[in-house]
């Protein structure tokens, strides 16, 4: 696929979600890398709009589920239903059987429901009554999370946080971007339809995996991992899953830049979004920057 088609997609989403080009590119990199995305911010900052714009841009099936406290695992996965005519049970899929699932306010649901989502995120399938059912491909979970200071929320377990490739906060728009929003200059989500296809996304993911990473680049990623695991570290150490995710995200960032190879700058661009929620689940955004400075100073 020509790079200008991805540029056009970024520009189109940027016309829907005004003033957030860098965050849009990070979210798109997450999708291209085959990861799941966690959006943490105040209500009304565009989290749902970004999720739906990504799905529409690639023509992906999109469903939204509100993760209320009474949501049950079967409400996500589906159930076996008895057919009176044949006397047999048949599986009725739940909303998880889609290509992009928006798990809205994920940290309001019970641990049982979150664990059902975790299996889908980790394995790309769900198990109901001992039978495994594969999910559609491509499959991506985009979850929104309210701040822990809001009523009715609880922190996600570290095992589930680690399943998200990136955590992003959209923040408030700049004054001029919000002025354009109020003036009605942004485009509607309907303009996103049909820009690319699900098959194009699968092809882009395969292409991302083939982008060249030389030995120096691999050592740079390993240095970042080692710095997070040192005896004088702050926060939780980064796991091998984090290093794999970081390299996949860096490859996607390089593809968005129109290159066939990955540079340390690509790693630096995606590192905070990939690492911060693993280093410090409560937020803050300082540990990843400190690690980058430490490793760059040594090198």
N, C-alpha and C positions, 0 to 999 in steps of 0.2 A: 504494500500500500504506500502511496506517495505521502511524504510528510505533510504536504499542504492540506490533505484531507483531515489529519489530526489537528492541524492549526485551525482549520475551519470549524471543527467541532469545539475546540477550546473557545474560539471567538463567539460561537453561537451560544454556548452555555454562559459565557461572560456577559452577553446581552440580556440573558434572563436573570442572572444573579449578578447585579451590577457591583463593580469595584472589588471583586474577589478573584482576580485572575490567578494569583499564586495558589490560593486554596483550591480553585477549580483544577489546576494542573496536578496538584498533589492527589486529589481525589481520583482523577483520571489515571494517574500513575498507579494508584492502588488497584483500580479495576484492571488495568493492563497487566499488572503483576499477578493477578489471580487471587488477590487478598480480600479480606473483609475490612470494613471501614466503621469506625466509631466516631460519631459527631457529638461533641460535648459543648453545650452553650445554653444561653438563656432562650426561652421561647420567643419566636418571632424573628429570628436572625437568618432564616433561609435554609435550615437543615433539610426540611422535607422537599423544598424546591430543588436543592442540589441533587438529592437522591433521585427524584423523578426525572430531572433533566438528564442525568447519566443514563438512566434506563431508556428514555425516549430517544436519546442520541444514537443508541445502537439498536433500536427496535426491539428491546428486551421486554418480556412480560414483567409487569411490576405489580406488587401487592403490598398493602400497608396493614400492619397489625398493631393495635394499641396494647402494650404490655401492662395491663391492669393487674391489680393484686389477685383477682379471682380467675385469671387466665390459667387454664389447665394445659398440660402437655398435649393431650389429645386435640385440643383446640388448634394446635399448631401442626401436628403430624398427620392427623386424620384418624379414622377408626374403621374397623371391620363391621360391615352392616349385613344383616341376614336378608337374603332374597327369598321371600315366601314362596315364589314359584318353583325355584330349584332346590330350596332347602339348604343352600350353601351361602357362606359368607363371602362377600367381595369387599375389596378395600376401597374406601372413599377418601381420596387424598385431601389433606388440609392445606392451608395457605402457604406452608413451607414449599410446596411443589410449584415453584415459580422460578424465574431467573434472577430477579432482584427483589429481595424481601426487605422492606423498611420495618425494622423492629422499633417502633416508636416508644420512647420512654422505657427503655429496656430495664433500667434499674428500679422499676416499680413492681416487677413480676416476682413470683416466688422462686426459690432456688430450684425446685423441681422443674419448673417451666424453663428456666434458664439452662438447665442441664440438657433438656431435650433439644434446645437450639444449639448447644455446644456440640452434640453429636453430628448434627447436620453441617455445622461449620467445619468440623475436623475431618469428617469422612466423606461428605457429599452424599450421604444417604441417611435414612431414618429406619428405625426398627419398631414394628408394631406387632404385638403378640408373637414375638420371636421370628418374624419374617422381615427381611431387609428390603427396603424399597429405594432404588437410586433416585436422586434428584435430577431435575433438568440441568443441562449444561449449555452455556456457562451459568454458574450459580454464584451469587454474591449476597451477603448480608450487609446492609447499611443500618446501623443502629444509632438511635439518638439517646442521649443521656442527660438528665437534668443534674444540676449541681447537688452535692450531698447536703447542702444547707436547706434544700427545699423539702417541704412536707411530703412524707410517704416514700422517700427514696432510701436505698441502701447500697453500699458499695458492691461492685461486681467482684467476684472472686478472682484471684490472680490467674488461675488457670483459664478463665474465660477471657480476661483482658489479653492474655498472651495469644489468643486465637485471632485477635484483630491485628491486621498488618499495620494499620495506622490509626492514630487518634488525632482529630483535627478540631480546632475551635474556629468558627467563622468570624466571630467578633462583630462589632458594629461597623457599618460602612463609613467611608470617608464622607465629609460634608457634601462634596460635589456629587458623589455617587448617590447619596440619599436624596439630594435635590433632583437628580435625574429620575429617580424612582417616583418621587412625589409628582413630578411633571408628566409621568406616564411614558417616559422614553424607553423603558425596558420592553423586551419582547415577551410574549406569552409562551407557555410551555408547548403549546400546539405547534409552534414553529420548529420544534426540535425533531418532529416525527420524520423518520426515514432518511436521516443524514447518512447513517452507516447501518450495517446489518449484524446480527449475532454471529454469522459466519465470519465476517470481517474481524470481530473481536477475538474469536478463537484463533484466527490466523495471526493477529497481532500478538497475542499471548505466546504463540509458538515462536514468532520472530524475536520477541523479547528474550526468550530463553537462549537464543542462539547468538546474542550480541557478545562480542569479545571482551573478556576481562583478563588482563595480563597478570603476571605473578606479583608485580608491585601493588596493583590494585587489591588483589586478594590479601596481601600482607597488611595493607592499610585497614581493611575490614577486620582482620584478626587483631591488629593493634587496638582497635576500638573495643573489641570484645574483651581483650585482656585487661584493658584499663578499667572496665566496669567490674572486673572480678578481682582486682588487686586488694591487698590487705587494708589499704588506706581509703578504699572507695566509700562513696556515699550512695545510699539507695540499694536496690536489688541488683544482682548481676544479670547480665544479658545471656540468654540461653543460645544453644546452637540453632534453634528455630528462629531466634531474632537475627542471627547472622545470615541465615538463608533468606529471610524476608528482606533484610536490608539490601542484599545483593540483587534480589529480584526487583525491588523498588528502584534501585539505582539504574538497573538496565532499562526499566520503563521510562525513567526520567531522561536517559540518554536517547531513547527512541523519540520522545517528545521533542528533543532538541535536534532531531534529524541526523543523529550519528549512529554508526555501526559499532562503536566501542564505548566503553565506560571509563570515566575519569574520576579521580578523587572528588572533584567538584560535584559530580552527580551524587556520590555518597553523602557529601556534606549537605546537599540540598534536601535530601529525604530523611536524613538521620534523626532530626528532632521528632518528626511525625511517627517514625518507626520505633524509636527507642524510649521516648519520654514516659509513655504509659506503662512501660515495663520497669523502668528505673524508679519511677515514683508514681504509683497508682493514684495518689490523691491529687495529682496535678502540680502546677508550679512552673514548669518549663525552664528550669535552670540547670538540671543535672546533665542533659545532653549537650548543652553549649559548653559546659565545663569539661566534659570528656573530649570534645572536639579540640578545644584549646590545649588540653594536656597532651594529646597524641600529636597534634601539629607541632607543638613546641619540642617534643622529643625527636620527631623526624627532621 
